[in-house]
Amino acid sequence: ESMNLYDVLSYAKKFNVSINAIKLGEEKSDVSITIEGSKTAIIDTEYHYSIKLNNVISPVSVRIIVDGKTAYEGQTDQPTIALTSKFSSGGYHKITAEILTEDFFQENNKFYKTVEVVDKPKILYMANKESSLADLLSTRYSVTSASTMPTDLSPYFAVMLNDNMNTITPEEEKTLETYTDDGNGLIVWGGQLSFNGPSNIDVLLPVTPGEVNEGAQDFNFIFVVDMSGI
């Protein structure tokens, strides 16, 4: 049967047994550095990285280099340094984080991270009206806008429908079904012209239109609150 520390000390005192305590502390101060963040990135897109300083007690000198250029250099006693970087060319890029202050283990004072930068994924954006959504998508994707669906969707990573699901023809639905079966993406953005009844792509979506049943009530209420009402 196990005993707690107080019982052990009482038992030892009973038999005049000495107990010595060892205080474990650092004999030498040592700080290590690492980089956390995505190992892949999209070209011309900002990404955030965290440079972690482990066991930092007093200020140390740190230098961060991105592709041979100094992105940060200074002293800090904070456990995290935030780094924002945007890569303007594809391929592999290197981030180096280094502690310049000498400490006990020099081996953990430098950390390298390689980031693979790829072109913006191509998506097909289909809409019959103007929307700021297209501008928002263009910050991360290479967007091709169209009002009708091309027969070949293979150049695109995903197809996005903006409030026009009810205009999809049976032939276009078959094209989309083959496209999604191959593992590609389909995003449906609703609106006034969406989910108002059966459409040709209902079978491709993980949702079904709901129906309001009045029953014995005199009224049915639907409350819609957007950010302006909060």
Disulfide bonds with the S-S distance in Angstrom:
none
